[in-house]
Amino acid sequence: MKTFIFPGQGAQQLGMGQDLFARFEDLTRQADDILGSSIAELCRVGPMEKLSRTDHTQPALFVVNALQYLAHLEETDDRPAYLLGHSVSEYVALFAAGVLDFAAGLRLVKKRGALMAEARGGGMAAVLGLEAAAIEDLLRAKGITDVFPANFNTPKQIVVSGRKDAVVAAESLFLEAGASHYKVLPVSGAFHTPFMEDACARFAEFVADTEFAPQQVPVISNVTARPHVDGEIRQRMVEQITAPVRWSESLRYLMAKGVAFADTVEIGPGGPPVVRPMFKRTELEAGPLDAAVLEAEETARLEAMQKEALQTQSPEPEKSPADEKPVARANGAASGFGRFSMENLGSRAFCDMFGLRYPYVSGAMYRGIASTDIVIRMARAGLLGFFGAAGLPVSQTREAIRKIRSQIPEGAAFGVNFIAHLNRPQLEDDLTDVLLEEGVTAVEASAFMEVTPALVRYRAKGLKRDGGKVRAANKVIAKVSRPDVAAQFLSAAPEPVIAKLLQARAITEDEAELLRNVPMADAICVESDSGGHTDQGMPFALIPPILKLRDEAEQRFPEFGKLFVGAAGGIGVPEAAAAVLVLGADFIVTGSINQCTVEAGTSDAVKEMLEGINVYDTAYAPSGEMFELGSKVQVLKKGVFFPSRAERLVALYRQHEALDAIDPKLRKQVEERYFGRSFDEVFADVARTYPAFEIERAEKMPKHRMALVFRRYFRDTSDWALKGDLEHKVDFQVHCGPALGAFNQWVAGTGLEPWRARHVDDIGLNLLEQTADLMNRRLSVMVG
């Protein structure tokens, strides 16, 4: 679980960054313009007295650490799971997390350094050998009210700060109390104490207009020693000027989350490491925070936010207009009740189960349209992406899994689509083998009408008892559009399937017993009017009964724990996301809107067509895989003939028993316009790719021969679209729902309007942020 840590003030040295300034010329030029002088000259020439002045040190460290971070990415392609910066270098961590761009971060650091440099009469001292509680007890017992703990670097390495003469005079007291070392530091300000309140207030005014984007990687706050909350970053960074740096507790938090010393990478100006050794020292002196305490703390925080969000403001005495004063409201939320934020949308328990920052999932789009790039980008942002394995050979799926795992932080969440193959169960078995061999622990099960042996075998592996609970290593999110199918996944594996697997020795007796005590899925994704295969359902009708089924299942499986219900289909704007969350969805899944992004594994030609569609530019067409059963898919209709031609082929199939029975004139028209070759040539091509038994059946049954020939049109139309074959543009088959049309209208006139500026994680984070904002505004109106 790679973690990048950035050293703060005190790590500066002459010559730092000299190999970086020429390498990153544009950013160096930006820095010179913002600072009004040459950053390269300051770092090269100094002198050291000038470089060590707070107003010069802080911006210089920001620039060098930020450029060093960029160089590290280019040289190693490392991607962190967490970021942590000491004091001023918390701004470097925010830059690395995508919260601030380089110029914005440097402007803030320049102002911060200038304000802190104005402080006079203050001092700081490093104290070794005493823990925080002993220092606080000593200050209280001696009645010292103008010295404060300021930097908790390790449990026994603490910096105190306050009025200069009081800091100097306190040396003997600390040494008598057992400190092994006390050193007054060469600073002029009482940094990270209440003495900095004037600088804090002035900085708050300066930072008010700065835009803070959502984190792409969690940043640990110096103020709280916990991950930043996106909507509160500005406030925390203002508080950071007066609040102590809780560095050792931040390290202990990371340890509790599974970060080891070997996972940490110090990125700074060079020379001996400064902050990384603090990790090892903290590990030896205190170890990780108690995981149970952390879990209880996070649960209590979530419950408090949810409770507050449901409460309305208590009535207040009436006031005359003259008594009224303006009330500040952030993002339109009314004062007096808790605010929705990205962190408290949906279910935090769902996020914990799957290892996510937010309850947001990108669904699997077949044949790799939900590409490795989509999954990698989602994982790096702490979101869940499913690779679109349907329609791909298992060898390609195996390669994709390995690529994804090599390019995401260790332990980051990702999954693979597990699609049902009603007539070719061997394909399910082959995929299960790959998933188990590659250690994939999350699948999106789709197109299932009943639970199959291959899926049960995947579920069985890794089941174990943990105290009084049964845990599943392999997690299943079942995408369904009917309550009866949801009920199957909210039940234990069918006994006949368990018996069959036992007989084949595909599972053990212990696994069979455990299967009887767990549902087949951890979560149900209710798929409404979506792109691709759809039953055209409405979330308002589907979600409530499936929530009821979920609640009943939790009662039947008390040893298993919580089950979750999410929503997919039609979600492309904040209003849609808010609607399903209010209905009770624990998470949301998007699909169509991700197909029109840089990362999507389809052609630029398709993306350009999708970029301009509206909500009325999709239609229902027969499914190529199951048109004999009347199955439908939702597809793009603007600018293409595919929907009407697909319907025409299905009508011919229903009206005739053989290809030879079709009117010759009509047959010739279909051959030329739809296929560009004769039916016989199409069948010869099919015979080279389909299993022998299918071809033998087709030779005996003319109706089946017709089905195989017509099915090739559906395959070709997908191929042409994926490859961007413009000669067949009018026949492109592009699975898409109206959510993308709504999304296009939402982002019109913004930076996300052109598809080349759309990235799946940016879309997800923007959608969540705006959903929270919308819910705050709606609640504000409802409570008056």
LINQUINOR-V991159 format. One record per residue. N is the residue number from 0. RES is the residue in one letter. SS is DSSP state (H for helix, E for strand, C for the rest). PSI is psi in degrees with one decimal (* if undefined). Layout:
n=<N N>
res=<RES RES>
ss=<SS SS>
psi=<PSI PSI>
//
This chain:
n=<0 1 2 3 4 5 6 7 8 9 10 11 12 13 14 15 16 17 18 19 20 21 22 23 24 25 26 27 28 29 30 31 32 33 34 35 36 37 38 39 40 41 42 43 44 45 46 47 48 49 50 51 52 53 54 55 56 57 58 59 60 61 62 63 64 65 66 67 68 69 70 71 72 73 74 75 76 77 78 79 80 81 82 83 84 85 86 87 88 89 90 91 92 93 94 95 96 97 98 99 100 101 102 103 104 105 106 107 108 109 110 111 112 113 114 115 116 117 118 119 120 121 122 123 124 125 126 127 128 129 130 131 132 133 134 135 136 137 138 139 140 141 142 143 144 145 146 147 148 149 150 151 152 153 154 155 156 157 158 159 160 161 162 163 164 165 166 167 168 169 170 171 172 173 174 175 176 177 178 179 180 181 182 183 184 185 186 187 188 189 190 191 192 193 194 195 196 197 198 199 200 201 202 203 204 205 206 207 208 209 210 211 212 213 214 215 216 217 218 219 220 221 222 223 224 225 226 227 228 229 230 231 232 233 234 235 236 237 238 239 240 241 242 243 244 245 246 247 248 249 250 251 252 253 254 255 256 257 258 259 260 261 262 263 264 265 266 267 268 269 270 271 272 273 274 275 276 277 278 279 280 281 282 283 284 285 286 287 288 289 290 291 292 293 294 295 296 297 298 299 300 301 302 303 304 305 306 307 308 309 310 311 312 313 314 315 316 317 318 319 320 321 322 323 324 325 326 327 328 329 330 331 332 333 334 335 336 337 338 339 340 341 342 343 344 345 346 347 348 349 350 351 352 353 354 355 356 357 358 359 360 361 362 363 364 365 366 367 368 369 370 371 372 373 374 375 376 377 378 379 380 381 382 383 384 385 386 387 388 389 390 391 392 393 394 395 396 397 398 399 400 401 402 403 404 405 406 407 408 409 410 411 412 413 414 415 416 417 418 419 420 421 422 423 424 425 426 427 428 429 430 431 432 433 434 435 436 437 438 439 440 441 442 443 444 445 446 447 448 449 450 451 452 453 454 455 456 457 458 459 460 461 462 463 464 465 466 467 468 469 470 471 472 473 474 475 476 477 478 479 480 481 482 483 484 485 486 487 488 489 490 491 492 493 494 495 496 497 498 499 500 501 502 503 504 505 506 507 508 509 510 511 512 513 514 515 516 517 518 519 520 521 522 523 524 525 526 527 528 529 530 531 532 533 534 535 536 537 538 539 540 541 542 543 544 545 546 547 548 549 550 551 552 553 554 555 556 557 558 559 560 561 562 563 564 565 566 567 568 569 570 571 572 573 574 575 576 577 578 579 580 581 582 583 584 585 586 587 588 589 590 591 592 593 594 595 596 597 598 599 600 601 602 603 604 605 606 607 608 609 610 611 612 613 614 615 616 617 618 619 620 621 622 623 624 625 626 627 628 629 630 631 632 633 634 635 636 637 638 639 640 641 642 643 644 645 646 647 648 649 650 651 652 653 654 655 656 657 658 659 660 661 662 663 664 665 666 667 668 669 670 671 672 673 674 675 676 677 678 679 680 681 682 683 684 685 686 687 688 689 690 691 692 693 694 695 696 697 698 699 700 701 702 703 704 705 706 707 708 709 710 711 712 713 714 715 716 717 718 719 720 721 722 723 724 725 726 727 728 729 730 731 732 733 734 735 736 737 738 739 740 741 742 743 744 745 746 747 748 749 750 751 752 753 754 755 756 757 758 759 760 761 762 763 764 765 766 767 768 769 770 771 772 773 774 775 776 777 778 779 780 781 782 783>
res=<M K T F I F P G Q G A Q Q L G M G Q D L F A R F E D L T R Q A D D I L G S S I A E L C R V G P M E K L S R T D H T Q P A L F V V N A L Q Y L A H L E E T D D R P A Y L L G H S V S E Y V A L F A A G V L D F A A G L R L V K K R G A L M A E A R G G G M A A V L G L E A A A I E D L L R A K G I T D V F P A N F N T P K Q I V V S G R K D A V V A A E S L F L E A G A S H Y K V L P V S G A F H T P F M E D A C A R F A E F V A D T E F A P Q Q V P V I S N V T A R P H V D G E I R Q R M V E Q I T A P V R W S E S L R Y L M A K G V A F A D T V E I G P G G P P V V R P M F K R T E L E A G P L D A A V L E A E E T A R L E A M Q K E A L Q T Q S P E P E K S P A D E K P V A R A N G A A S G F G R F S M E N L G S R A F C D M F G L R Y P Y V S G A M Y R G I A S T D I V I R M A R A G L L G F F G A A G L P V S Q T R E A I R K I R S Q I P E G A A F G V N F I A H L N R P Q L E D D L T D V L L E E G V T A V E A S A F M E V T P A L V R Y R A K G L K R D G G K V R A A N K V I A K V S R P D V A A Q F L S A A P E P V I A K L L Q A R A I T E D E A E L L R N V P M A D A I C V E S D S G G H T D Q G M P F A L I P P I L K L R D E A E Q R F P E F G K L F V G A A G G I G V P E A A A A V L V L G A D F I V T G S I N Q C T V E A G T S D A V K E M L E G I N V Y D T A Y A P S G E M F E L G S K V Q V L K K G V F F P S R A E R L V A L Y R Q H E A L D A I D P K L R K Q V E E R Y F G R S F D E V F A D V A R T Y P A F E I E R A E K M P K H R M A L V F R R Y F R D T S D W A L K G D L E H K V D F Q V H C G P A L G A F N Q W V A G T G L E P W R A R H V D D I G L N L L E Q T A D L M N R R L S V M V G>
ss=<C C E E E E C C C C C C C C C C C C C C C C C C H H H H H H H H H H H C C C H H H H H H H C C H H H H C C H H H H H H H H H H H H H H H H H H H H H H H C C C C C E E E E C H H H H H H H H H H C C C C C H H H H H H H H H H H H H H H H C C C C E E E E E E E C C C H H H H H H H H H H C C C C C E E E E E E E E C C E E E E E E E H H H H H H C H H H H H H C C C C E E E E E C C C C C C C C H H H H H H H H H H H H H H C C C C C C C C C C E E E C C C C C C E C C H H H H H H H H H H C C C C C E C H H H H H H H H H H C C C C H H H E E E C C C C C C C C C H H H H H H H H H H C C C C C H H H H H H H H H H H H H H H H H H H H C C C C C C C C C C H H H C C C C C C C C C C C C C C C C C C H H H C C C H H H H H H H C C C C C E E E C C C C C C C C C H H H H H H H H H C C C E E E E C C C C C C H H H H H H H H H H H H H C C C C C C C C E E E E E C C C C C H H H H H H H H H H H H H H C C C E E E E E C C C C C C H H H H H H H H C C C E E E C C E E E C C C E E E E E E C C H H H H H H H C C C C C H H H H H H H H H C C C C C H H H H H H H C C C C C C C E E E E E C C C C E E C C C C C H H H H H H H H H H H H H H H H H H C C C C C C C E E E E E C C C C C H H H H H H H H H H C C C E E E E C H H H C C C C C C C C C H H H H H H H H C C C C C C E E E E E C C C C H H H C C E E E E E C C C C C H H H H H H H H H H H H H H C C C H H H C C H H H H H H H H H H H H C C C H H H H H H H H H H H C C H H H H H H H H H C H H H H H H H H H H H H H H H H H H H H H H C C H H H H H H C C C E C C C H H H H H H H H H C C C C C C C H H H C C H H H H H H H H H H H H H H H H H H H H H H H C C>
psi=<78.3 133.4 126.6 131.3 140.3 126.4 152.9 -152.0 132.8 -18.5 -6.3 149.8 149.2 139.2 -4.7 141.1 4.1 -27.5 -2.2 -31.2 -41.5 -31.0 -35.2 68.9 -43.7 -45.5 -35.0 -39.7 -40.8 -43.7 -43.6 -42.1 -42.0 -40.5 -18.9 15.8 172.6 117.4 -35.8 -41.1 -42.1 -44.4 -27.2 -45.0 -37.7 -121.3 174.5 -34.1 -37.7 -43.7 -27.1 -3.5 135.0 -41.3 -19.1 -37.6 -47.5 -51.0 -35.1 -43.3 -39.3 -49.9 -50.3 -45.5 -38.7 -44.5 -36.5 -36.5 -46.6 -40.5 -40.2 -41.4 -43.4 -36.7 -27.6 -22.4 23.0 146.9 123.0 155.6 -27.7 158.2 142.9 126.3 139.9 118.1 -113.6 -29.4 0.1 -26.7 -32.9 -42.0 -40.6 -36.9 -47.1 -28.8 -0.7 9.4 -40.3 141.1 172.2 -47.5 -44.1 -43.3 -42.2 -38.2 -41.4 -42.8 -39.1 -46.7 -43.4 -47.3 -40.2 -42.9 -42.1 -30.0 -23.4 -17.9 134.8 155.9 7.1 169.0 164.1 154.5 141.9 130.5 126.0 143.3 -8.1 140.4 165.5 -44.5 -39.5 -38.6 -44.9 -38.7 -40.7 -46.7 -38.6 -43.7 -35.4 -0.2 28.5 110.6 2.1 21.6 136.9 146.8 130.3 -39.6 113.8 81.5 -46.7 170.3 -24.3 21.3 99.5 138.8 129.4 156.3 147.7 -154.5 133.9 -50.0 -31.3 -37.4 -43.9 -44.0 -22.3 -7.8 -49.5 -36.2 -42.6 -41.7 -40.8 -30.5 -2.7 1.3 136.8 -15.0 142.3 114.7 122.1 132.5 152.6 69.2 159.6 -4.1 153.8 69.4 148.3 38.8 170.0 -17.5 -14.2 16.4 -34.5 -45.5 -38.6 -45.6 -42.0 -35.6 -35.4 -39.2 -41.5 -39.1 -7.5 -32.3 1.2 135.9 125.6 112.6 162.4 149.0 135.2 -22.1 138.0 134.1 129.6 127.7 134.0 -29.9 -44.0 -15.5 26.0 166.4 141.5 146.8 125.7 -45.8 -5.4 8.1 -44.8 -47.0 -43.2 -37.8 -26.1 -47.6 -27.6 -26.2 -34.7 -20.8 149.9 153.3 108.7 64.0 -49.0 -37.3 -34.1 -42.6 -40.4 -34.4 -46.0 -40.2 -42.3 -25.1 4.2 6.6 128.3 164.2 -39.1 -19.7 -14.5 140.4 117.0 124.9 108.9 -162.0 4.1 -177.3 -171.9 144.9 145.3 -50.8 -23.0 -40.6 -24.9 -29.4 -49.2 -40.8 -41.4 -39.1 -41.4 -37.1 -26.6 -33.8 -174.2 158.6 153.8 120.4 -38.5 -39.7 -42.5 -45.7 -43.7 -39.4 -45.6 -37.8 -43.4 -39.6 -44.4 -44.8 -36.8 -42.1 -41.9 -40.0 -43.8 -36.4 -24.5 -9.6 142.4 162.2 138.2 145.5 141.4 157.0 145.4 145.4 149.0 158.7 -33.5 -25.7 -16.1 138.6 149.7 139.7 124.0 133.8 129.5 127.8 31.7 3.2 137.5 144.8 156.2 -6.1 162.4 150.7 143.8 142.9 171.6 -31.5 -26.9 16.4 146.6 -145.2 121.4 -31.3 -37.1 -44.0 -43.1 -40.7 -41.0 0.5 45.1 157.6 -38.5 154.0 65.1 130.7 138.5 123.3 165.3 126.1 131.4 162.1 37.5 12.2 -40.9 87.1 172.5 -36.8 -39.0 -48.8 -41.6 -46.2 -41.5 -45.3 -40.9 -25.2 2.3 22.5 170.6 122.2 142.3 129.3 137.2 80.2 -17.2 133.3 -0.2 149.2 150.0 -27.8 -38.0 -36.5 -40.7 -45.1 -41.1 -43.4 -44.5 -38.7 -45.9 -50.0 -31.2 -15.1 11.2 158.6 146.6 129.5 -5.2 148.4 141.7 165.9 176.9 142.3 134.2 97.6 145.6 143.8 89.3 -42.5 -6.0 67.8 -22.0 -31.9 -35.5 -41.6 -42.3 -42.1 -40.8 -42.2 -45.1 -44.8 -42.3 -40.9 -35.0 -1.7 33.8 124.1 12.1 132.0 151.7 106.7 118.9 156.0 17.6 132.4 -20.3 157.2 134.1 160.3 -39.7 -41.8 -37.8 -39.5 -40.7 -43.2 -35.9 -35.8 125.9 -1.4 138.1 159.9 137.4 93.8 -124.1 11.6 156.4 125.5 144.1 120.5 -37.3 112.7 143.9 125.8 113.5 120.7 116.5 159.5 13.3 137.1 -32.9 -33.7 -39.6 -39.8 -36.1 -41.2 -19.3 13.3 167.8 163.0 140.8 138.0 -41.6 -34.5 -42.7 -44.4 -41.4 -42.3 -37.5 -42.8 -36.5 0.7 31.6 -20.3 163.7 168.8 -40.1 -42.5 -38.3 -42.7 -42.2 -35.6 -31.2 -10.0 10.6 149.6 163.3 -16.7 149.2 -26.5 147.5 127.5 113.8 111.8 116.0 -135.9 83.5 175.0 159.2 -149.3 131.2 145.3 8.2 30.9 166.8 133.7 -32.0 -26.5 -31.8 -42.8 -46.8 -48.5 -30.0 -32.5 -39.8 -42.4 -39.4 -46.4 -40.3 -38.4 -38.5 -33.4 -34.5 -23.9 66.0 -23.1 -12.1 -38.3 -157.4 146.3 157.7 152.1 125.8 178.5 139.7 159.8 115.5 7.5 106.9 -7.0 160.9 -36.5 -40.9 -43.3 -43.9 -38.9 -47.2 -29.5 -39.7 -33.3 -22.7 8.0 136.9 -21.3 164.0 149.3 129.0 151.8 -72.1 -39.9 -21.0 -14.2 -19.5 53.5 166.5 -39.4 -17.1 140.3 48.8 179.3 157.3 -33.4 -42.8 -44.0 -38.2 -34.9 -40.8 -28.8 -29.4 10.3 160.9 -179.3 -18.6 12.4 21.6 161.6 165.5 136.5 160.5 147.6 129.9 -31.6 -32.0 38.9 -24.2 -27.3 2.1 12.5 144.2 153.4 152.9 130.2 167.0 134.8 -19.3 119.7 6.7 158.6 -2.7 -49.0 -44.4 -37.6 -37.5 -42.3 -37.7 -41.7 -41.9 -37.4 -41.8 -38.9 -40.7 -28.5 -15.7 152.9 -10.8 158.5 -35.9 -16.9 -11.0 139.0 129.0 -40.4 -43.5 -39.6 -46.4 -40.4 -44.5 -42.8 -43.8 -45.4 -36.5 -46.8 -27.5 18.3 171.6 161.4 -37.6 -40.6 -37.6 -45.0 -37.5 -37.7 -41.4 -40.3 -24.2 -15.1 -22.8 156.6 151.7 -37.2 -32.2 -41.4 -40.3 -41.5 -40.7 -34.0 -30.6 -26.9 101.4 -32.8 -40.8 -36.0 -43.0 -40.4 -42.7 -38.9 -47.2 -35.7 -28.1 -31.0 -42.2 -38.6 -44.7 -41.3 -33.2 -44.2 -45.6 -40.1 -45.9 -36.4 -14.0 36.8 97.2 -19.0 -23.4 27.0 -36.2 -13.0 8.0 129.4 112.0 108.5 124.9 141.7 172.8 -11.5 -35.8 -37.0 -42.6 -41.1 -44.2 -39.3 -35.8 -40.6 2.4 131.8 3.9 178.2 -15.4 6.4 -49.7 137.8 -26.9 -9.8 3.2 125.1 141.9 -39.6 -38.4 -43.4 -47.5 -46.3 -39.6 -42.6 -43.6 -44.8 -44.5 -28.3 -45.2 -42.9 -43.3 -44.3 -35.7 -43.4 -39.9 -43.2 -36.4 -42.1 -41.7 -34.6 5.5 *>
//
